[in-house]
Amino acid sequence: MCILKGFPTALKSTTSFPFGMWFANPDTLYVADEGNGDSTYSTAAPATDGLRNITGRVNRDGTVTIWRSPRP
């Protein structure tokens, strides 16, 4: 096992909680981030606190459709 480039390297991160992953192709990885339990958001980027799992499909035109499971 190895830590992928861009993922936190500390044993305990306070800002990043990657959980579910989905590979769209050998060069593209989507990552669901569980969040840190703080449900606040800015008006520029409203969102739920985090995602538990993620999956998707690459469409015929090359776009991607993502399905996600919210954090319980």
N, CA, C and O atoms as a Tripos MOL2 file, in Angstrom:
@<TRIPOS>MOLECULE
protein
  288   287    72     0     0
PROTEIN
NO_CHARGES

@<TRIPOS>ATOM
      1 N           0.8420   -1.1430    0.0000 N.3       1 MET1
      2 CA          0.0000    0.0000    0.0000 C.3       1 MET1
      3 C           0.9030    1.2250    0.0000 C.2       1 MET1
      4 O           1.9760    1.2130    0.6030 O.2       1 MET1
      5 N           0.4650    2.2860   -0.6790 N.am      2 CYS2
      6 CA          1.2190    3.5380   -0.6940 C.3       2 CYS2
      7 C           0.2460    4.7070   -0.6640 C.2       2 CYS2
      8 O          -0.9290    4.5600   -1.0000 O.2       2 CYS2
      9 N           0.7360    5.8460   -0.2650 N.am      3 ILE3
     10 CA         -0.0760    7.0590   -0.2420 C.3       3 ILE3
     11 C           0.0110    7.6990   -1.6170 C.2       3 ILE3
     12 O           1.1040    7.9610   -2.1200 O.2       3 ILE3
     13 N          -1.1410    7.9490   -2.2220 N.am      4 LEU4
     14 CA         -1.1690    8.5630   -3.5380 C.3       4 LEU4
     15 C          -0.7810   10.0320   -3.4590 C.2       4 LEU4
     16 O          -1.0590   10.7000   -2.4630 O.2       4 LEU4
     17 N          -0.1460   10.5280   -4.4930 N.am      5 LYS5
     18 CA          0.2500   11.9300   -4.5620 C.3       5 LYS5
     19 C          -0.9840   12.8120   -4.3580 C.2       5 LYS5
     20 O          -2.0140   12.6140   -5.0030 O.2       5 LYS5
     21 N          -0.8650   13.7840   -3.4570 N.am      6 GLY6
     22 CA         -1.9710   14.6920   -3.1700 C.3       6 GLY6
     23 C          -2.7800   14.3140   -1.9420 C.2       6 GLY6
     24 O          -3.5520   15.1290   -1.4350 O.2       6 GLY6
     25 N          -2.6140   13.0830   -1.4530 N.am      7 PHE7
     26 CA         -3.3250   12.6670   -0.2440 C.3       7 PHE7
     27 C          -2.5300   13.0970    0.9840 C.2       7 PHE7
     28 O          -1.3120   13.2580    0.9040 O.2       7 PHE7
     29 N          -3.2120   13.2880    2.1340 N.am      8 PRO8
     30 CA         -2.4880   13.6750    3.3420 C.3       8 PRO8
     31 C          -1.5260   12.5700    3.7740 C.2       8 PRO8
     32 O          -1.8460   11.3850    3.6720 O.2       8 PRO8
     33 N          -0.3550   12.9600    4.2540 N.am      9 THR9
     34 CA          0.6370   11.9840    4.6870 C.3       9 THR9
     35 C           0.6840   11.8370    6.2020 C.2       9 THR9
     36 O           1.2850   10.8920    6.7130 O.2       9 THR9
     37 N           0.0560   12.7590    6.9250 N.am     10 ALA10
     38 CA          0.0280   12.6660    8.3860 C.3      10 ALA10
     39 C          -0.8830   11.5080    8.7970 C.2      10 ALA10
     40 O          -1.8410   11.1890    8.0920 O.2      10 ALA10
     41 N          -0.5870   10.8860    9.9270 N.am     11 LEU11
     42 CA         -1.4170    9.7940   10.4080 C.3      11 LEU11
     43 C          -2.8170   10.2670   10.7450 C.2      11 LEU11
     44 O          -3.7750    9.5060   10.6120 O.2      11 LEU11
     45 N          -2.9500   11.5060   11.1790 N.am     12 LYS12
     46 CA         -4.2630   12.0470   11.4870 C.3      12 LYS12
     47 C          -4.3790   13.4270   10.8640 C.2      12 LYS12
     48 O          -3.6980   14.3600   11.2890 O.2      12 LYS12
     49 N          -5.2270   13.5630    9.8710 N.am     13 SER13
     50 CA         -5.4550   14.8380    9.2010 C.3      13 SER13
     51 C          -6.6770   15.5150    9.8030 C.2      13 SER13
     52 O          -7.6330   14.8350   10.1750 O.2      13 SER13
     53 N          -6.6660   16.8290    9.9050 N.am     14 THR14
     54 CA         -7.8280   17.5660   10.4000 C.3      14 THR14
     55 C          -8.6000   18.2140    9.2630 C.2      14 THR14
     56 O          -9.6120   18.8740    9.5000 O.2      14 THR14
     57 N          -8.1390   18.0350    8.0340 N.am     15 THR15
     58 CA         -8.7890   18.6980    6.9080 C.3      15 THR15
     59 C          -9.2090   17.7570    5.7880 C.2      15 THR15
     60 O         -10.0200   18.1430    4.9460 O.2      15 THR15
     61 N          -8.6950   16.5630    5.7520 N.am     16 SER16
     62 CA         -8.9800   15.6660    4.6370 C.3      16 SER16
     63 C          -9.2670   14.2670    5.1590 C.2      16 SER16
     64 O          -8.4880   13.7020    5.9260 O.2      16 SER16
     65 N         -10.4150   13.7100    4.7250 N.am     17 PHE17
     66 CA        -10.8130   12.3840    5.1780 C.3      17 PHE17
     67 C         -11.2740   11.5400    3.9910 C.2      17 PHE17
     68 O         -12.4580   11.2210    3.8880 O.2      17 PHE17
     69 N         -10.3520   11.1720    3.0890 N.am     18 PRO18
     70 CA        -10.7480   10.3890    1.9280 C.3      18 PRO18
     71 C         -11.3260    9.0430    2.3400 C.2      18 PRO18
     72 O         -10.8230    8.3970    3.2580 O.2      18 PRO18
     73 N         -12.3790    8.6290    1.6610 N.am     19 PHE19
     74 CA        -13.0290    7.3700    2.0340 C.3      19 PHE19
     75 C         -13.2700    6.5240    0.7880 C.2      19 PHE19
     76 O         -12.4890    5.6140    0.5080 O.2      19 PHE19
     77 N         -14.3280    6.8020    0.0360 N.am     20 GLY20
     78 CA        -14.6360    6.0270   -1.1580 C.3      20 GLY20
     79 C         -13.8350    6.5140   -2.3600 C.2      20 GLY20
     80 O         -13.4990    7.6950   -2.4560 O.2      20 GLY20
     81 N         -13.5330    5.6000   -3.2690 N.am     21 MET21
     82 CA        -12.7770    5.9580   -4.4670 C.3      21 MET21
     83 C         -13.3880    5.2770   -5.6800 C.2      21 MET21
     84 O         -13.9280    4.1750   -5.5840 O.2      21 MET21
     85 N         -13.2960    5.9530   -6.8310 N.am     22 TRP22
     86 CA        -13.7670    5.3770   -8.0880 C.3      22 TRP22
     87 C         -12.8100    5.7780   -9.2030 C.2      22 TRP22
     88 O         -12.5640    6.9640   -9.4250 O.2      22 TRP22
     89 N         -12.2780    4.7930   -9.8940 N.am     23 PHE23
     90 CA        -11.3900    5.0260  -11.0250 C.3      23 PHE23
     91 C         -12.2290    5.1400  -12.2960 C.2      23 PHE23
     92 O         -12.8810    4.1750  -12.6960 O.2      23 PHE23
     93 N         -12.2150    6.3090  -12.9290 N.am     24 ALA24
     94 CA        -12.9220    6.4940  -14.1950 C.3      24 ALA24
     95 C         -12.1370    5.8560  -15.3350 C.2      24 ALA24
     96 O         -12.7170    5.3530  -16.2970 O.2      24 ALA24
     97 N         -10.8230    5.8840  -15.2180 N.am     25 ASN25
     98 CA         -9.9170    5.2650  -16.1910 C.3      25 ASN25
     99 C          -8.5520    5.1520  -15.5080 C.2      25 ASN25
    100 O          -8.4240    5.5700  -14.3570 O.2      25 ASN25
    101 N          -7.5480    4.6150  -16.1590 N.am     26 PRO26
    102 CA         -6.2520    4.4460  -15.4980 C.3      26 PRO26
    103 C          -5.5950    5.7530  -15.0370 C.2      26 PRO26
    104 O          -4.6810    5.7260  -14.2130 O.2      26 PRO26
    105 N          -6.0520    6.8870  -15.5590 N.am     27 ASP27
    106 CA         -5.4450    8.1710  -15.2020 C.3      27 ASP27
    107 C          -6.3350    9.0880  -14.3670 C.2      27 ASP27
    108 O          -5.8980   10.1690  -13.9730 O.2      27 ASP27
    109 N          -7.5800    8.6780  -14.0880 N.am     28 THR28
    110 CA         -8.5220    9.5580  -13.3890 C.3      28 THR28
    111 C          -9.1500    8.8440  -12.2030 C.2      28 THR28
    112 O          -9.7980    7.8090  -12.3580 O.2      28 THR28
    113 N          -8.9510    9.4090  -11.0160 N.am     29 LEU29
    114 CA         -9.4840    8.8610   -9.7720 C.3      29 LEU29
    115 C         -10.3660    9.9040   -9.1120 C.2      29 LEU29
    116 O          -9.9380   11.0400   -8.9100 O.2      29 LEU29
    117 N         -11.5960    9.5310   -8.7720 N.am     30 TYR30
    118 CA        -12.4970   10.3990   -8.0090 C.3      30 TYR30
    119 C         -12.4920    9.9030   -6.5680 C.2      30 TYR30
    120 O         -12.5310    8.6960   -6.3280 O.2      30 TYR30
    121 N         -12.4460   10.8270   -5.6050 N.am     31 VAL31
    122 CA        -12.3640   10.4730   -4.1940 C.3      31 VAL31
    123 C         -13.4830   11.1470   -3.4200 C.2      31 VAL31
    124 O         -13.6760   12.3580   -3.5290 O.2      31 VAL31
    125 N         -14.2220   10.3650   -2.6360 N.am     32 ALA32
    126 CA        -15.2290   10.9120   -1.7310 C.3      32 ALA32
    127 C         -14.5300   11.2510   -0.4180 C.2      32 ALA32
    128 O         -13.8310   10.4140    0.1540 O.2      32 ALA32
    129 N         -14.7210   12.4730    0.0550 N.am     33 ASP33
    130 CA        -14.1170   12.9280    1.3060 C.3      33 ASP33
    131 C         -15.1960   12.9430    2.3770 C.2      33 ASP33
    132 O         -16.2300   13.5910    2.2130 O.2      33 ASP33
    133 N         -14.9560   12.2290    3.4760 N.am     34 GLU34
    134 CA        -15.9530   12.1010    4.5400 C.3      34 GLU34
    135 C         -16.2380   13.3970    5.2750 C.2      34 GLU34
    136 O         -17.2860   13.5190    5.9090 O.2      34 GLU34
    137 N         -15.3630   14.3410    5.2120 N.am     35 GLY35
    138 CA        -15.5670   15.5750    5.9640 C.3      35 GLY35
    139 C         -15.0700   15.4410    7.3890 C.2      35 GLY35
    140 O         -14.7260   14.3500    7.8420 O.2      35 GLY35
    141 N         -15.0360   16.5670    8.0940 N.am     36 ASN36
    142 CA        -14.4920   16.5610    9.4490 C.3      36 ASN36
    143 C         -15.5540   16.7250   10.5220 C.2      36 ASN36
    144 O         -15.2200   16.9080   11.6930 O.2      36 ASN36
    145 N         -16.8350   16.6620   10.1470 N.am     37 GLY37
    146 CA        -17.9060   16.8070   11.1300 C.3      37 GLY37
    147 C         -18.4160   18.2180   11.2630 C.2      37 GLY37
    148 O         -19.3720   18.4560   12.0010 O.2      37 GLY37
    149 N         -17.8120   19.1560   10.5770 N.am     38 ASP38
    150 CA        -18.2450   20.5490   10.5960 C.3      38 ASP38
    151 C         -19.1840   20.7640    9.4200 C.2      38 ASP38
    152 O         -18.7410   20.7760    8.2710 O.2      38 ASP38
    153 N         -20.4610   20.9320    9.6870 N.am     39 SER39
    154 CA        -21.4330   21.0320    8.6020 C.3      39 SER39
    155 C         -21.5900   22.4530    8.0750 C.2      39 SER39
    156 O         -22.5270   22.7250    7.3250 O.2      39 SER39
    157 N         -20.7090   23.3530    8.4450 N.am     40 THR40
    158 CA        -20.8070   24.7150    7.9380 C.3      40 THR40
    159 C         -20.3180   24.7660    6.5030 C.2      40 THR40
    160 O         -19.5300   23.9250    6.0710 O.2      40 THR40
    161 N         -20.7890   25.7510    5.7790 N.am     41 TYR41
    162 CA        -20.3630   25.9230    4.3980 C.3      41 TYR41
    163 C         -20.4440   27.3970    4.0380 C.2      41 TYR41
    164 O         -21.1090   28.1830    4.7130 O.2      41 TYR41
    165 N         -19.7640   27.7510    2.9810 N.am     42 SER42
    166 CA        -19.7950   29.1340    2.5260 C.3      42 SER42
    167 C         -20.8780   29.2780    1.4650 C.2      42 SER42
    168 O         -21.2880   28.2930    0.8500 O.2      42 SER42
    169 N         -21.3370   30.5070    1.2520 N.am     43 THR43
    170 CA        -22.3570   30.7230    0.2270 C.3      43 THR43
    171 C         -21.7910   30.4980   -1.1660 C.2      43 THR43
    172 O         -22.5430   30.2760   -2.1150 O.2      43 THR43
    173 N         -20.4690   30.5530   -1.2960 N.am     44 ALA44
    174 CA        -19.8500   30.3160   -2.5970 C.3      44 ALA44
    175 C         -19.8050   28.8320   -2.9450 C.2      44 ALA44
    176 O         -19.7690   28.4650   -4.1190 O.2      44 ALA44
    177 N         -19.8070   27.9810   -1.9200 N.am     45 ALA45
    178 CA        -19.6960   26.5390   -2.1770 C.3      45 ALA45
    179 C         -20.5270   25.7600   -1.1810 C.2      45 ALA45
    180 O         -19.9700   25.0950   -0.3070 O.2      45 ALA45
    181 N         -21.8620   25.8230   -1.2880 N.am     46 PRO46
    182 CA        -22.6850   25.0560   -0.3440 C.3      46 PRO46
    183 C         -22.5020   23.5630   -0.5590 C.2      46 PRO46
    184 O         -22.3940   23.0940   -1.6920 O.2      46 PRO46
    185 N         -22.4680   22.8310    0.5320 N.am     47 ALA47
    186 CA        -22.2920   21.3820    0.4210 C.3      47 ALA47
    187 C         -22.6750   20.7200    1.7310 C.2      47 ALA47
    188 O         -22.7450   21.3750    2.7710 O.2      47 ALA47
    189 N         -22.9190   19.4300    1.6770 N.am     48 THR48
    190 CA        -23.1000   18.6720    2.9040 C.3      48 THR48
    191 C         -21.7270   18.4750    3.5220 C.2      48 THR48
    192 O         -20.7150   18.8480    2.9280 O.2      48 THR48
    193 N         -21.6870   17.8970    4.6980 N.am     49 ASP49
    194 CA        -20.4130   17.7540    5.3900 C.3      49 ASP49
    195 C         -19.4580   16.8090    4.7090 C.2      49 ASP49
    196 O         -18.2490   17.0370    4.7550 O.2      49 ASP49
    197 N         -19.9380   15.7710    4.0860 N.am     50 GLY50
    198 CA        -19.0080   14.8410    3.4570 C.3      50 GLY50
    199 C         -19.7090   13.7140    2.7420 C.2      50 GLY50
    200 O         -20.9310   13.5810    2.7960 O.2      50 GLY50
    201 N         -18.9190   12.9100    2.0740 N.am     51 LEU51
    202 CA        -19.4350   11.7710    1.3290 C.3      51 LEU51
    203 C         -18.8140   10.4930    1.8590 C.2      51 LEU51
    204 O         -17.6450   10.4690    2.2450 O.2      51 LEU51
    205 N         -19.6030    9.4390    1.8720 N.am     52 ARG52
    206 CA        -19.1040    8.1580    2.3510 C.3      52 ARG52
    207 C         -18.5680    7.3140    1.1990 C.2      52 ARG52
    208 O         -17.4770    6.7530    1.3040 O.2      52 ARG52
    209 N         -19.3100    7.2180    0.1110 N.am     53 ASN53
    210 CA        -18.8870    6.4020   -1.0230 C.3      53 ASN53
    211 C         -19.1800    7.1160   -2.3340 C.2      53 ASN53
    212 O         -19.9510    8.0750   -2.3710 O.2      53 ASN53
    213 N         -18.5690    6.6500   -3.3910 N.am     54 ILE54
    214 CA        -18.7290    7.2710   -4.7010 C.3      54 ILE54
    215 C         -18.5800    6.2020   -5.7740 C.2      54 ILE54
    216 O         -17.7680    5.2850   -5.6460 O.2      54 ILE54
    217 N         -19.3630    6.3300   -6.8170 N.am     55 THR55
    218 CA        -19.2140    5.4760   -7.9920 C.3      55 THR55
    219 C         -19.6450    6.2970   -9.1960 C.2      55 THR55
    220 O         -20.1780    7.3960   -9.0410 O.2      55 THR55
    221 N         -19.4240    5.7870  -10.3590 N.am     56 GLY56
    222 CA        -19.7790    6.5700  -11.5250 C.3      56 GLY56
    223 C         -19.7440    5.7610  -12.7940 C.2      56 GLY56
    224 O         -19.5710    4.5420  -12.7900 O.2      56 GLY56
    225 N         -19.9160    6.4910  -13.8910 N.am     57 ARG57
    226 CA        -19.8920    5.8800  -15.2100 C.3      57 ARG57
    227 C         -19.3120    6.8920  -16.1870 C.2      57 ARG57
    228 O         -19.6060    8.0850  -16.1140 O.2      57 ARG57
    229 N         -18.4960    6.4050  -17.0890 N.am     58 VAL58
    230 CA        -17.9870    7.2420  -18.1730 C.3      58 VAL58
    231 C         -18.9780    7.1050  -19.3210 C.2      58 VAL58
    232 O         -19.1980    6.0070  -19.8340 O.2      58 VAL58
    233 N         -19.5710    8.2200  -19.7200 N.am     59 ASN59
    234 CA        -20.5760    8.2230  -20.7820 C.3      59 ASN59
    235 C         -19.9230    8.1320  -22.1650 C.2      59 ASN59
    236 O         -18.7200    8.3570  -22.3030 O.2      59 ASN59
    237 N         -20.7050    7.8060  -23.1670 N.am     60 ARG60
    238 CA        -20.1930    7.6560  -24.5330 C.3      60 ARG60
    239 C         -19.5020    8.9060  -25.0480 C.2      60 ARG60
    240 O         -18.5630    8.8190  -25.8400 O.2      60 ARG60
    241 N         -19.9720   10.0930  -24.5950 N.am     61 ASP61
    242 CA        -19.3700   11.3450  -25.0730 C.3      61 ASP61
    243 C         -18.1370   11.7530  -24.2700 C.2      61 ASP61
    244 O         -17.5860   12.8310  -24.4940 O.2      61 ASP61
    245 N         -17.7010   10.9100  -23.3410 N.am     62 GLY62
    246 CA        -16.5010   11.1940  -22.5620 C.3      62 GLY62
    247 C         -16.7620   11.9050  -21.2520 C.2      62 GLY62
    248 O         -15.8550   12.0270  -20.4290 O.2      62 GLY62
    249 N         -17.9930   12.3830  -21.0340 N.am     63 THR63
    250 CA        -18.3250   13.0050  -19.7560 C.3      63 THR63
    251 C         -18.4890   11.9160  -18.7060 C.2      63 THR63
    252 O         -18.5530   10.7310  -19.0320 O.2      63 THR63
    253 N         -18.5540   12.3210  -17.4610 N.am     64 VAL64
    254 CA        -18.6790   11.3700  -16.3550 C.3      64 VAL64
    255 C         -19.9370   11.6820  -15.5620 C.2      64 VAL64
    256 O         -20.2410   12.8460  -15.3020 O.2      64 VAL64
    257 N         -20.6630   10.6520  -15.1830 N.am     65 THR65
    258 CA        -21.7960   10.7830  -14.2720 C.3      65 THR65
    259 C         -21.3840   10.1680  -12.9480 C.2      65 THR65
    260 O         -20.9280    9.0260  -12.9050 O.2      65 THR65
    261 N         -21.5440   10.9240  -11.8620 N.am     66 ILE66
    262 CA        -21.1330   10.4730  -10.5250 C.3      66 ILE66
    263 C         -22.3640   10.2200   -9.6610 C.2      66 ILE66
    264 O         -23.2950   11.0250   -9.6450 O.2      66 ILE66
    265 N         -22.3650    9.1130   -8.9540 N.am     67 TRP67
    266 CA        -23.3570    8.8400   -7.9240 C.3      67 TRP67
    267 C         -22.6010    8.7860   -6.6140 C.2      67 TRP67
    268 O         -21.5130    8.2170   -6.5340 O.2      67 TRP67
    269 N         -23.1720    9.3690   -5.6090 N.am     68 ARG68
    270 CA        -22.4910    9.4060   -4.3180 C.3      68 ARG68
    271 C         -23.4650    9.0380   -3.2000 C.2      68 ARG68
    272 O         -24.6830    9.1530   -3.3350 O.2      68 ARG68
    273 N         -22.8810    8.5970   -2.1040 N.am     69 SER69
    274 CA        -23.6480    8.2420   -0.9120 C.3      69 SER69
    275 C         -23.2650    9.2310    0.1840 C.2      69 SER69
    276 O         -22.0960    9.3150    0.5610 O.2      69 SER69
    277 N         -24.2560    9.9930    0.7070 N.am     70 PRO70
    278 CA        -23.9160   10.9590    1.7460 C.3      70 PRO70
    279 C         -23.4650   10.2740    3.0340 C.2      70 PRO70
    280 O         -23.8130    9.1260    3.3130 O.2      70 PRO70
    281 N         -22.7000   11.0010    3.7830 N.am     71 ARG71
    282 CA        -22.2440   10.4980    5.0810 C.3      71 ARG71
    283 C         -23.4440   10.4090    6.0100 C.2      71 ARG71
    284 O         -24.2260   11.3570    6.0920 O.2      71 ARG71
    285 N         -23.6090    9.2790    6.7220 N.am     72 PRO72
    286 CA        -24.7760    9.1330    7.6320 C.3      72 PRO72
    287 C         -24.6620   10.0380    8.8340 C.2      72 PRO72
    288 O         -25.5470   10.0420    9.6900 O.2      72 PRO72
@<TRIPOS>BOND
     1     1     2 1
     2     2     3 1
     3     3     4 2
     4     3     5 am
     5     5     6 1
     6     6     7 1
     7     7     8 2
     8     7     9 am
     9     9    10 1
    10    10    11 1
    11    11    12 2
    12    11    13 am
    13    13    14 1
    14    14    15 1
    15    15    16 2
    16    15    17 am
    17    17    18 1
    18    18    19 1
    19    19    20 2
    20    19    21 am
    21    21    22 1
    22    22    23 1
    23    23    24 2
    24    23    25 am
    25    25    26 1
    26    26    27 1
    27    27    28 2
    28    27    29 am
    29    29    30 1
    30    30    31 1
    31    31    32 2
    32    31    33 am
    33    33    34 1
    34    34    35 1
    35    35    36 2
    36    35    37 am
    37    37    38 1
    38    38    39 1
    39    39    40 2
    40    39    41 am
    41    41    42 1
    42    42    43 1
    43    43    44 2
    44    43    45 am
    45    45    46 1
    46    46    47 1
    47    47    48 2
    48    47    49 am
    49    49    50 1
    50    50    51 1
    51    51    52 2
    52    51    53 am
    53    53    54 1
    54    54    55 1
    55    55    56 2
    56    55    57 am
    57    57    58 1
    58    58    59 1
    59    59    60 2
    60    59    61 am
    61    61    62 1
    62    62    63 1
    63    63    64 2
    64    63    65 am
    65    65    66 1
    66    66    67 1
    67    67    68 2
    68    67    69 am
    69    69    70 1
    70    70    71 1
    71    71    72 2
    72    71    73 am
    73    73    74 1
    74    74    75 1
    75    75    76 2
    76    75    77 am
    77    77    78 1
    78    78    79 1
    79    79    80 2
    80    79    81 am
    81    81    82 1
    82    82    83 1
    83    83    84 2
    84    83    85 am
    85    85    86 1
    86    86    87 1
    87    87    88 2
    88    87    89 am
    89    89    90 1
    90    90    91 1
    91    91    92 2
    92    91    93 am
    93    93    94 1
    94    94    95 1
    95    95    96 2
    96    95    97 am
    97    97    98 1
    98    98    99 1
    99    99   100 2
   100    99   101 am
   101   101   102 1
   102   102   103 1
   103   103   104 2
   104   103   105 am
   105   105   106 1
   106   106   107 1
   107   107   108 2
   108   107   109 am
   109   109   110 1
   110   110   111 1
   111   111   112 2
   112   111   113 am
   113   113   114 1
   114   114   115 1
   115   115   116 2
   116   115   117 am
   117   117   118 1
   118   118   119 1
   119   119   120 2
   120   119   121 am
   121   121   122 1
   122   122   123 1
   123   123   124 2
   124   123   125 am
   125   125   126 1
   126   126   127 1
   127   127   128 2
   128   127   129 am
   129   129   130 1
   130   130   131 1
   131   131   132 2
   132   131   133 am
   133   133   134 1
   134   134   135 1
   135   135   136 2
   136   135   137 am
   137   137   138 1
   138   138   139 1
   139   139   140 2
   140   139   141 am
   141   141   142 1
   142   142   143 1
   143   143   144 2
   144   143   145 am
   145   145   146 1
   146   146   147 1
   147   147   148 2
   148   147   149 am
   149   149   150 1
   150   150   151 1
   151   151   152 2
   152   151   153 am
   153   153   154 1
   154   154   155 1
   155   155   156 2
   156   155   157 am
   157   157   158 1
   158   158   159 1
   159   159   160 2
   160   159   161 am
   161   161   162 1
   162   162   163 1
   163   163   164 2
   164   163   165 am
   165   165   166 1
   166   166   167 1
   167   167   168 2
   168   167   169 am
   169   169   170 1
   170   170   171 1
   171   171   172 2
   172   171   173 am
   173   173   174 1
   174   174   175 1
   175   175   176 2
   176   175   177 am
   177   177   178 1
   178   178   179 1
   179   179   180 2
   180   179   181 am
   181   181   182 1
   182   182   183 1
   183   183   184 2
   184   183   185 am
   185   185   186 1
   186   186   187 1
   187   187   188 2
   188   187   189 am
   189   189   190 1
   190   190   191 1
   191   191   192 2
   192   191   193 am
   193   193   194 1
   194   194   195 1
   195   195   196 2
   196   195   197 am
   197   197   198 1
   198   198   199 1
   199   199   200 2
   200   199   201 am
   201   201   202 1
   202   202   203 1
   203   203   204 2
   204   203   205 am
   205   205   206 1
   206   206   207 1
   207   207   208 2
   208   207   209 am
   209   209   210 1
   210   210   211 1
   211   211   212 2
   212   211   213 am
   213   213   214 1
   214   214   215 1
   215   215   216 2
   216   215   217 am
   217   217   218 1
   218   218   219 1
   219   219   220 2
   220   219   221 am
   221   221   222 1
   222   222   223 1
   223   223   224 2
   224   223   225 am
   225   225   226 1
   226   226   227 1
   227   227   228 2
   228   227   229 am
   229   229   230 1
   230   230   231 1
   231   231   232 2
   232   231   233 am
   233   233   234 1
   234   234   235 1
   235   235   236 2
   236   235   237 am
   237   237   238 1
   238   238   239 1
   239   239   240 2
   240   239   241 am
   241   241   242 1
   242   242   243 1
   243   243   244 2
   244   243   245 am
   245   245   246 1
   246   246   247 1
   247   247   248 2
   248   247   249 am
   249   249   250 1
   250   250   251 1
   251   251   252 2
   252   251   253 am
   253   253   254 1
   254   254   255 1
   255   255   256 2
   256   255   257 am
   257   257   258 1
   258   258   259 1
   259   259   260 2
   260   259   261 am
   261   261   262 1
   262   262   263 1
   263   263   264 2
   264   263   265 am
   265   265   266 1
   266   266   267 1
   267   267   268 2
   268   267   269 am
   269   269   270 1
   270   270   271 1
   271   271   272 2
   272   271   273 am
   273   273   274 1
   274   274   275 1
   275   275   276 2
   276   275   277 am
   277   277   278 1
   278   278   279 1
   279   279   280 2
   280   279   281 am
   281   281   282 1
   282   282   283 1
   283   283   284 2
   284   283   285 am
   285   285   286 1
   286   286   287 1
   287   287   288 2
@<TRIPOS>SUBSTRUCTURE
     1 MET1         2 RESIDUE 1 A MET
     2 CYS2         6 RESIDUE 1 A CYS
     3 ILE3        10 RESIDUE 1 A ILE
     4 LEU4        14 RESIDUE 1 A LEU
     5 LYS5        18 RESIDUE 1 A LYS
     6 GLY6        22 RESIDUE 1 A GLY
     7 PHE7        26 RESIDUE 1 A PHE
     8 PRO8        30 RESIDUE 1 A PRO
     9 THR9        34 RESIDUE 1 A THR
    10 ALA10       38 RESIDUE 1 A ALA
    11 LEU11       42 RESIDUE 1 A LEU
    12 LYS12       46 RESIDUE 1 A LYS
    13 SER13       50 RESIDUE 1 A SER
    14 THR14       54 RESIDUE 1 A THR
    15 THR15       58 RESIDUE 1 A THR
    16 SER16       62 RESIDUE 1 A SER
    17 PHE17       66 RESIDUE 1 A PHE
    18 PRO18       70 RESIDUE 1 A PRO
    19 PHE19       74 RESIDUE 1 A PHE
    20 GLY20       78 RESIDUE 1 A GLY
    21 MET21       82 RESIDUE 1 A MET
    22 TRP22       86 RESIDUE 1 A TRP
    23 PHE23       90 RESIDUE 1 A PHE
    24 ALA24       94 RESIDUE 1 A ALA
    25 ASN25       98 RESIDUE 1 A ASN
    26 PRO26      102 RESIDUE 1 A PRO
    27 ASP27      106 RESIDUE 1 A ASP
    28 THR28      110 RESIDUE 1 A THR
    29 LEU29      114 RESIDUE 1 A LEU
    30 TYR30      118 RESIDUE 1 A TYR
    31 VAL31      122 RESIDUE 1 A VAL
    32 ALA32      126 RESIDUE 1 A ALA
    33 ASP33      130 RESIDUE 1 A ASP
    34 GLU34      134 RESIDUE 1 A GLU
    35 GLY35      138 RESIDUE 1 A GLY
    36 ASN36      142 RESIDUE 1 A ASN
    37 GLY37      146 RESIDUE 1 A GLY
    38 ASP38      150 RESIDUE 1 A ASP
    39 SER39      154 RESIDUE 1 A SER
    40 THR40      158 RESIDUE 1 A THR
    41 TYR41      162 RESIDUE 1 A TYR
    42 SER42      166 RESIDUE 1 A SER
    43 THR43      170 RESIDUE 1 A THR
    44 ALA44      174 RESIDUE 1 A ALA
    45 ALA45      178 RESIDUE 1 A ALA
    46 PRO46      182 RESIDUE 1 A PRO
    47 ALA47      186 RESIDUE 1 A ALA
    48 THR48      190 RESIDUE 1 A THR
    49 ASP49      194 RESIDUE 1 A ASP
    50 GLY50      198 RESIDUE 1 A GLY
    51 LEU51      202 RESIDUE 1 A LEU
    52 ARG52      206 RESIDUE 1 A ARG
    53 ASN53      210 RESIDUE 1 A ASN
    54 ILE54      214 RESIDUE 1 A ILE
    55 THR55      218 RESIDUE 1 A THR
    56 GLY56      222 RESIDUE 1 A GLY
    57 ARG57      226 RESIDUE 1 A ARG
    58 VAL58      230 RESIDUE 1 A VAL
    59 ASN59      234 RESIDUE 1 A ASN
    60 ARG60      238 RESIDUE 1 A ARG
    61 ASP61      242 RESIDUE 1 A ASP
    62 GLY62      246 RESIDUE 1 A GLY
    63 THR63      250 RESIDUE 1 A THR
    64 VAL64      254 RESIDUE 1 A VAL
    65 THR65      258 RESIDUE 1 A THR
    66 ILE66      262 RESIDUE 1 A ILE
    67 TRP67      266 RESIDUE 1 A TRP
    68 ARG68      270 RESIDUE 1 A ARG
    69 SER69      274 RESIDUE 1 A SER
    70 PRO70      278 RESIDUE 1 A PRO
    71 ARG71      282 RESIDUE 1 A ARG
    72 PRO72      286 RESIDUE 1 A PRO
